[in-house]
């Protein structure tokens, strides 16, 4: 009598553990990250900040990121700095979806900054894509941005140097067509 009861208890426990594991596989929707590197669910796509940092226009690597900045934007005023956010986008769905077109950085005082538009000749620049295909990753791995040290497409911001002390700086990503924005605290 003890052996069948023991077998029944073990079988019930095994079934319950399989059920619990199956329930744990469901992924939560993540729209906020307290640090870079977190995958955010924004619209139908996943966004990840690979790295963010100040850019030095006199540094050899950073000079490349600043290629073809529009004439009216090239000169930094006293108290301004270049700031780069290197972004990766991924489509884990079975359908194509557009990538985000709207980004902004907000400091703790509520001041907002939008990216400086970069021309096509800048191979590092983030470009909204009207149709990110299933399983596609942007930037494409064999592109200048995808093959570079950051492995991300550049969102270039011109910030006040005083803003760097007003942390956390929060990058906000607006999904195409509206919906819940993604927000990530940038490592400054």
C-alpha positions in Angstrom: 0.0 0.0 0.0 2.9 2.4 0.8 4.6 1.9 -2.6 1.5 2.8 -4.8 0.9 5.8 -2.5 4.5 6.9 -2.8 4.3 6.6 -6.6 1.1 8.6 -6.7 2.7 11.4 -4.6 5.8 11.5 -6.8 3.8 11.5 -10.0 1.6 14.3 -8.6 4.7 16.3 -7.6 6.3 15.9 -11.0 3.1 17.0 -12.8 2.8 20.0 -10.5 6.5 21.0 -11.1 6.0 20.7 -14.9 3.0 22.9 -14.7 4.9 25.5 -12.6 7.8 25.5 -15.1 5.4 25.9 -18.0 3.8 28.9 -16.3 7.2 30.5 -15.8 8.0 30.5 -19.5 5.6 33.4 -20.2 7.7 36.6 -20.7 6.6 39.8 -19.1 6.3 42.9 -21.2 9.2 45.2 -20.2 8.8 48.9 -21.0 11.2 50.3 -18.4 14.9 49.7 -17.7 16.9 51.1 -14.8 20.1 50.5 -16.8 21.3 50.0 -20.3 21.4 46.6 -21.8 17.8 45.7 -20.9 15.6 44.7 -23.8 12.5 46.9 -23.9 9.2 45.9 -25.5 8.1 49.0 -27.5 5.3 48.4 -29.9 6.0 45.1 -31.6 9.8 45.3 -31.5 12.5 45.0 -28.8 15.0 47.9 -28.3 18.2 47.7 -26.4 20.6 50.5 -25.6 24.0 49.0 -26.2 25.9 51.9 -24.7 25.6 55.7 -24.2 28.3 58.2 -23.7 29.7 61.6 -24.3 31.4 61.9 -27.7 34.7 63.8 -28.2 34.9 65.4 -31.7 38.7 65.3 -31.4 38.9 61.6 -30.7 39.6 59.4 -33.7 36.7 57.0 -33.2 34.2 59.6 -32.1 35.1 61.8 -35.1 33.6 59.0 -37.3 30.3 59.1 -35.4 30.0 62.8 -36.1 30.5 62.4 -39.9 28.3 64.8 -41.9 26.6 66.5 -38.9 24.4 69.2 -40.6 26.2 72.6 -40.9 23.9 74.4 -38.6 24.5 71.8 -35.8 28.3 71.3 -36.1 29.5 73.9 -33.7 29.1 73.3 -30.0 28.3 76.4 -28.0 30.1 76.8 -24.6 28.4 74.5 -22.2 27.3 71.9 -24.8 28.5 68.4 -25.5 27.8 65.6 -28.0 26.1 62.6 -26.5 25.6 59.3 -28.3 23.1 56.6 -27.6 23.8 53.3 -29.5 20.6 51.4 -30.1 19.8 47.9 -31.3 16.4 46.9 -32.6 15.1 43.3 -32.9 11.9 41.8 -34.3 11.0 38.5 -32.5 7.6 38.3 -34.1 6.4 36.5 -37.2 5.4 39.7 -39.0 7.2 42.8 -40.2 6.8 45.9 -38.1 8.0 49.5 -38.4 10.7 50.8 -36.0 10.4 53.8 -33.8 10.9 57.3 -35.3 10.6 59.4 -32.1 13.2 59.4 -29.3 14.0 62.0 -26.6 16.2 62.3 -23.6 14.7 63.9 -20.5 16.7 65.0 -17.4 15.5 65.2 -13.8 14.4 68.8 -14.3 12.0 67.9 -17.2 14.2 69.4 -20.0 13.9 67.3 -23.1 16.4 66.8 -26.0 15.7 65.3 -29.4 18.3 63.6 -31.7 20.2 65.6 -34.3 19.2 64.3 -37.7 22.1 62.7 -39.6 22.4 62.3 -43.3 22.6 59.0 -45.2 26.4 59.3 -45.6 26.8 58.6 -41.8 27.0 54.8 -41.6 26.4 54.8 -37.9 23.2 56.8 -37.8 19.9 55.2 -36.6 17.4 55.1 -39.4 13.7 54.3 -38.8 12.8 51.2 -40.8 9.2 51.0 -42.2 9.4 47.2 -42.2 11.7 45.3 -39.8 11.4 41.7 -40.9 10.8 38.7 -38.6 14.0 37.7 -36.9 15.8 40.8 -38.3 18.2 42.8 -36.1 19.1 46.4 -36.7 21.7 47.5 -37.3 22.4 44.7 -39.7 25.5 42.7 -38.4 27.5 43.4 -41.6 26.8 47.1 -41.7 29.2 49.8 -40.4 27.2 50.3 -37.2 26.6 46.6 -36.7 30.2 45.7 -37.2 31.6 48.6 -35.1 32.6 48.4 -31.5 29.2 49.5 -30.2 27.1 47.1 -32.3 24.4 49.7 -32.3 23.0 52.5 -34.4 23.7 56.0 -33.3 21.2 58.5 -31.9 23.2 61.7 -31.7 22.1 64.3 -29.1 23.5 67.8 -28.3 23.1 68.2 -24.6 24.0 70.9 -22.1 27.0 69.8 -20.1 25.0 70.7 -16.9 22.4 68.1 -18.0 25.0 65.3 -17.4 24.7 66.1 -13.6 20.9 65.9 -13.7 20.7 62.1 -13.6 19.2 59.8 -14.3 18.9 60.8 -17.9 16.0 58.9 -19.4 15.8 57.9 -23.0 12.2 57.7 -24.1 11.2 55.6 -27.2 7.8 56.3 -28.8 6.3 53.3 -30.6 5.0 53.9 -34.1 1.3 54.4 -34.1 1.3 55.3 -30.3 1.1 53.1 -27.3 3.2 52.7 -24.2 6.6 54.4 -24.5 9.8 52.6 -23.5 12.0 54.3 -21.0 15.6 53.4 -20.0 17.9 55.2 -17.6 21.2 56.0 -19.4 24.6 55.3 -17.8 26.3 58.7 -17.8 
